[in-house]
């Protein structure tokens, strides 16, 4: 029974991701999320970034309750940042994680596998995404949303409940 639920959960996440990949026209303005329209800011930190710096985005969730899989968009300014094709799960139980590059954002998704119970916790470090800075810029103290934001956070729980636009997920930046 649990194996069937696990397979169905994985299929739900895959269908959701595939539908977003195939049914979103990259030139269609109604399906493209501009950086300025993103709905979850990173935080209130002033950071000076130099061209060539590695910029690490730490995605966190205030609370996770039996989460079996998730997906979200990392919106970034392509004039200043380039995805390094490095993505790391901070949750050992979530073994499958991927990012699909779109024109101005990454679609990030992850899922557990098998009969696993969903992950639960408070103030959870979810994953890290790496970029390289293409030019110098400064993230202002009120957090300048022109560079990186999160949006469209969706989760699947281990009972196959699907929640869209989940609140409480944030991101913070470090660089070196």
C-alpha positions in Angstrom: 0.0 0.0 0.0 2.7 2.5 1.0 4.7 1.6 -2.2 1.6 2.5 -4.3 1.3 5.8 -2.5 4.9 6.5 -3.0 4.7 5.8 -6.7 1.6 7.9 -7.0 3.3 10.8 -5.2 6.2 10.7 -7.6 3.9 10.5 -10.5 2.0 13.6 -9.2 5.1 15.6 -8.9 6.4 14.5 -12.4 3.0 15.3 -14.0 3.0 18.7 -12.4 6.6 19.5 -13.5 6.1 18.1 -17.0 2.9 20.0 -17.5 4.6 23.3 -16.5 7.5 22.5 -18.8 5.5 21.6 -21.9 2.5 24.0 -21.6 4.5 27.1 -20.8 5.4 29.1 -23.9 8.7 30.8 -23.2 7.7 33.8 -25.3 4.1 34.0 -24.0 4.0 36.9 -21.5 1.1 35.4 -19.6 3.1 32.3 -18.6 6.4 34.1 -17.8 7.0 35.3 -14.3 9.2 38.4 -14.3 11.6 39.0 -11.5 9.7 42.1 -10.4 6.5 40.2 -10.1 7.8 37.4 -7.8 6.0 37.1 -4.5 8.5 35.9 -1.9 11.5 38.2 -1.2 14.8 36.8 0.1 15.2 38.9 3.2 16.7 42.1 4.5 20.5 41.9 3.9 22.8 44.4 2.2 25.4 42.4 0.2 28.0 43.6 -2.3 28.5 41.0 -5.1 31.5 41.1 -7.5 31.7 39.6 -11.0 33.0 36.0 -10.6 31.7 35.5 -7.1 29.9 32.3 -6.4 26.4 33.2 -5.1 24.7 30.5 -3.0 21.0 30.7 -2.5 19.8 28.8 0.7 16.1 28.0 0.4 14.4 27.4 3.8 10.9 26.6 5.0 9.4 27.9 8.2 7.6 24.6 8.6 7.3 21.3 6.7 4.6 18.8 7.6 4.9 15.3 6.0 6.4 16.8 2.8 7.1 14.1 0.2 8.0 16.4 -2.6 8.2 20.1 -3.5 8.8 22.5 -6.4 9.3 26.2 -6.7 10.8 28.8 -9.0 14.0 30.6 -8.4 13.7 33.8 -10.4 17.0 35.5 -11.2 18.3 38.4 -13.2 20.1 36.9 -16.2 22.1 40.0 -16.7 23.8 39.5 -13.4 23.6 35.8 -12.6 24.1 32.5 -14.3 23.1 29.1 -12.9 26.1 27.0 -12.2 24.2 23.7 -12.5 24.8 23.0 -8.9 21.9 22.1 -6.7 22.1 20.4 -3.3 19.4 19.0 -1.1 19.8 19.7 2.6 17.3 17.1 3.6 18.9 13.6 3.5 15.5 11.9 3.1 14.8 13.7 -0.2 17.1 11.9 -2.6 15.9 13.2 -6.0 16.4 16.9 -6.7 16.6 18.7 -10.1 16.5 22.1 -11.7 15.2 22.9 -15.1 16.5 26.1 -16.6 13.9 28.4 -18.2 14.6 31.8 -19.8 14.6 33.8 -16.5 14.1 31.3 -13.8 14.9 27.8 -12.5 12.1 25.3 -11.9 13.4 23.4 -8.9 11.8 20.1 -7.8 12.5 17.3 -5.4 10.9 14.1 -4.2 11.4 11.2 -1.8 11.3 7.7 -3.1 9.7 4.5 -2.0 7.7 4.0 1.2 9.3 6.9 3.1 7.2 9.0 5.4 7.1 12.7 4.5 9.6 15.0 6.0 8.5 17.2 8.9 10.3 20.0 10.8 10.5 23.6 11.8 12.9 26.2 10.3 14.1 23.6 7.7 17.1 24.2 5.4 15.7 22.7 2.2 18.3 23.1 -0.5 21.1 25.3 -1.9 21.3 26.6 -5.5 24.6 28.0 -6.9 25.0 30.9 -9.3 28.0 32.8 -10.6 27.9 36.6 -10.7 28.3 38.0 -14.2 28.7 41.6 -13.1 29.1 43.7 -9.9 25.9 44.5 -8.1 24.7 45.3 -4.6 21.7 43.8 -2.9 20.1 46.7 -0.9 19.2 46.5 2.8 15.5 46.2 2.0 16.4 43.4 -0.3 16.5 44.4 -3.9 14.2 41.9 -5.6 15.8 42.7 -9.0 18.3 39.9 -8.6 16.8 36.7 -6.9 13.4 35.8 -5.6 11.3 32.7 -4.9 7.8 32.1 -6.2 5.2 29.4 -6.9 6.2 27.1 -4.0 4.1 23.9 -4.2 4.3 20.7 -2.0 3.0 17.2 -2.0 2.6 15.5 1.3 2.9 11.7 2.0 -0.9 11.4 1.9 -0.9 12.8 -1.7 -2.3 16.2 -0.6 -1.1 18.9 -3.0 -0.7 22.5 -1.9 0.0 25.4 -4.2 1.6 28.7 -3.4 2.7 27.7 0.1 3.8 30.5 2.4 6.8 30.5 4.7 9.5 29.5 2.2 12.3 32.0 2.0 15.9 32.3 0.7 19.1 33.8 1.9 22.3 34.5 0.1 25.9 33.9 0.8 28.8 34.4 -1.6 32.5 33.7 -2.0 
